[in-house]
Amino acid sequence: MRIDPEGRNVQGVTTLVLFVVLNLAYLVACLPVVTIGAATSALYEVTLRYADDERGDLVRGYLVALRTNLWRGTAVLVLLGVPTAMLAFSAVFWFSMDGLVTAVAGALSALAAAATASALIYGFALAAWFDAPVGRTVRNALLLPLVEPARTLGLVLLPVTAACVVVLVPQTLFLVGTIGFSFGAYVSAFVLHGVFRRRQAHPSELEPVSPHSGQ
């Protein structure tokens, strides 16, 4: 029996393996913790490119993107990720107390945390896909949830749904560890492309980054 390397089944298995390797590379890149921003921004770069007519190499492209996104991804994490964590902690703190005032404070903190979390997702993707100063990237990341509420809801529901499934069915944690992050970023890339294409024509939008050599 001869296996056709160009066959659809072989290509499908190859792509699956590449996504698994990409997922593992992402997890390893996140281990120092301070590199989470760069690792996530690099993940969006390669999945955004792959979602655009399957351009680029997933694994080798990710290793290159780690270097190019080191500063911008880390800056986005600090400017948007830290406030998100603080607001989430504030929500948990207020909800742990009894009383109407604390409940309202907790709800407001939770809403603010959700807003900054959605901006954080956009921030990583914008840093990966557009060439602009960090300040402008963060500003656009904060504005996009307001002008794209439906797509933003989809972006936020994806990780939230995955987290709920893991809590309800702990066995699915294996899938998250092997392919969950890379495939989730790939699915999100289609939504992000829709957002970027609609907003790119506006004068306030950013100019796209030129593809890396070899991509």
C-alpha positions in Angstrom: 0.0 0.0 0.0 1.5 3.3 -1.1 0.7 6.5 0.9 0.3 9.6 -1.1 2.0 12.5 0.8 -0.2 14.9 -1.1 -3.4 13.1 -0.1 -6.1 14.9 1.9 -5.8 12.5 4.8 -2.1 12.8 5.1 -2.2 16.5 4.9 -4.9 16.6 7.6 -2.8 14.5 9.9 0.2 16.6 9.2 -1.7 19.8 10.0 -3.1 18.3 13.2 0.5 17.4 14.3 1.7 20.9 13.5 -1.1 22.4 15.7 -0.2 20.1 18.5 3.5 21.1 18.3 2.5 24.7 18.1 0.4 24.3 21.2 3.2 22.7 23.1 5.6 25.4 21.9 3.2 28.1 23.1 2.9 26.5 26.6 6.7 26.2 26.9 7.1 29.8 25.8 4.6 30.9 28.6 6.5 29.1 31.3 8.7 32.1 32.4 5.3 33.9 32.9 6.8 37.3 31.9 6.8 36.0 28.3 3.1 35.2 28.2 2.4 38.4 26.3 5.0 37.8 23.6 4.0 34.1 23.4 0.3 34.9 22.9 1.0 37.7 20.4 3.2 35.4 18.4 0.5 32.7 18.5 -2.0 35.2 17.0 0.5 36.2 14.3 1.0 32.7 12.9 -2.7 31.7 13.3 -3.8 34.9 11.6 -1.5 34.3 8.8 -2.5 30.6 8.5 -6.2 31.5 8.6 -5.5 33.8 5.6 -5.2 31.1 2.8 -3.0 28.9 5.0 0.1 31.1 4.5 3.2 30.6 6.5 4.8 27.8 8.6 3.1 27.3 11.9 6.0 26.0 14.0 9.0 27.8 12.4 6.9 30.9 12.0 6.0 30.9 15.7 9.7 30.7 16.7 10.4 33.7 14.5 7.3 35.6 15.8 8.4 35.1 19.4 11.4 37.3 18.8 9.6 40.0 16.8 6.7 40.2 19.3 8.8 40.2 22.4 8.6 43.9 23.2 5.1 44.7 21.8 3.4 41.6 23.3 4.9 42.2 26.7 3.9 45.8 26.6 0.3 44.9 25.8 0.3 42.4 28.7 1.5 45.0 31.1 -0.8 47.8 30.0 -4.0 45.6 29.6 -3.3 42.3 31.3 -2.4 43.8 34.7 -5.5 46.0 34.9 -7.6 43.0 33.9 -6.1 40.9 36.7 -6.6 43.7 39.2 -10.2 44.1 38.3 -10.9 40.4 38.4 -9.3 40.2 41.9 -11.5 43.2 42.9 -14.6 41.5 41.7 -13.8 38.3 43.6 -13.0 40.4 46.7 -16.3 42.4 46.6 -18.4 39.3 45.8 -16.9 37.5 48.9 -18.6 40.1 51.1 -22.3 40.4 52.0 -24.3 43.5 51.2 -26.0 45.2 48.3 -23.2 47.8 47.9 -20.5 45.2 47.7 -22.6 43.2 45.3 -22.9 46.2 43.0 -19.2 46.9 43.3 -18.4 43.3 42.5 -20.7 43.4 39.4 -19.1 46.7 38.2 -15.6 45.2 38.7 -16.6 42.1 36.8 -17.9 44.0 33.9 -14.8 46.2 33.8 -12.6 43.1 33.9 -14.6 41.5 31.0 -14.1 44.7 29.0 -10.4 44.9 29.6 -10.0 41.2 28.9 -11.6 41.6 25.5 -9.3 44.5 24.9 -6.4 42.3 25.9 -7.3 39.8 23.2 -7.5 42.6 20.6 -4.3 44.0 21.9 -2.3 40.8 21.3 -3.8 40.4 17.8 -3.2 44.1 16.9 0.4 43.9 18.1 0.9 40.8 16.0 -0.8 42.0 12.8 -0.2 45.7 12.6 2.8 48.0 12.8 2.1 50.9 15.1 3.3 52.4 18.4 2.2 50.5 21.5 0.1 53.4 22.7 -1.9 53.4 19.5 -2.3 49.7 19.6 -3.7 49.8 23.2 -6.0 52.6 22.3 -7.4 50.7 19.3 -7.7 47.6 21.5 -9.9 49.5 24.0 -12.0 50.9 21.2 -12.7 47.8 19.2 -15.0 46.1 21.8 -17.2 49.2 21.6 -17.5 49.2 17.7 -17.5 45.4 17.3 -19.7 44.1 20.2 -21.0 41.0 18.4 -17.6 39.8 17.2 -16.1 40.7 20.6 -18.7 38.5 22.3 -17.7 35.6 20.1 -14.0 36.2 20.9 -14.7 36.2 24.7 -17.1 33.3 24.6 -14.6 31.0 23.0 -12.1 30.8 26.0 -15.0 31.1 28.5 -16.8 28.1 27.0 -13.5 26.1 26.9 -12.9 26.9 30.6 -16.4 25.9 31.6 -16.1 22.6 29.7 -12.8 21.9 31.5 -14.4 22.6 34.8 -17.4 20.4 34.1 -15.4 17.6 32.3 -11.8 17.6 33.7 -10.8 15.0 31.2 -10.9 17.6 28.5 -7.9 19.3 30.1 -5.7 16.9 28.0 -7.2 18.5 24.8 -6.4 21.9 26.1 -2.8 20.9 26.8 -2.3 19.4 23.4 -4.2 21.5 20.9 -6.7 23.8 22.8 -4.7 27.1 22.7 -3.4 26.8 19.1 -6.7 25.7 17.6 -8.6 28.2 19.7 -6.3 31.0 18.4 -6.9 29.7 14.8 -10.7 29.9 15.2 -10.4 33.3 16.7 -8.3 34.4 13.8 -11.2 34.2 11.4 -13.2 36.5 13.7 -10.3 38.9 14.0 -9.8 39.0 10.2 -13.5 40.0 9.9 -12.9 42.8 12.4 -9.7 44.0 10.8 -11.1 44.0 7.3 -14.0 46.1 8.3 -11.9 48.6 10.3 -8.8 48.8 8.1 -10.4 51.1 5.6 -10.9 53.8 8.3 -8.1 56.4 8.5 -7.6 55.7 12.2 -6.6 52.1 11.6 -3.1 50.8 11.6 -0.9 49.7 8.7 -0.4 45.9 8.4 3.0 44.4 9.2 5.0 43.1 6.3 5.3 39.3 6.3 8.5 37.9 7.8 11.0 36.5 5.3 10.4 32.9 4.8 6.8 33.0 5.9 
